[in-house]
Amino acid sequence: MIFADRLRDARHAAGLDVATVARTTGLHPSSYYRLEQGTRQPSWTTVERLIAAGLGLEHFVDPEAIRAAAARLAESDDRSSEFYRDSC
């Protein structure tokens, strides 16, 4: 699911309309609409504003991507500690 779909789902789940979310986040309604259409990508600041506006973080996070990133980080940490032990 792409960001635009997640954003639209989050807005619907929160029971908000485009104008309310735009006003709450400080975005122009047409800018917000472009986010939902997928023709504009948000900055991290915009994502933070969307979350603060009541669109839950869970709508913007892909659990599988987080698990994969955590596994890569753990693997990287394991390799780093092996290198450290071998070099001492």
Beta strands, then each sheet from edge to edge (+ up, - down):
end
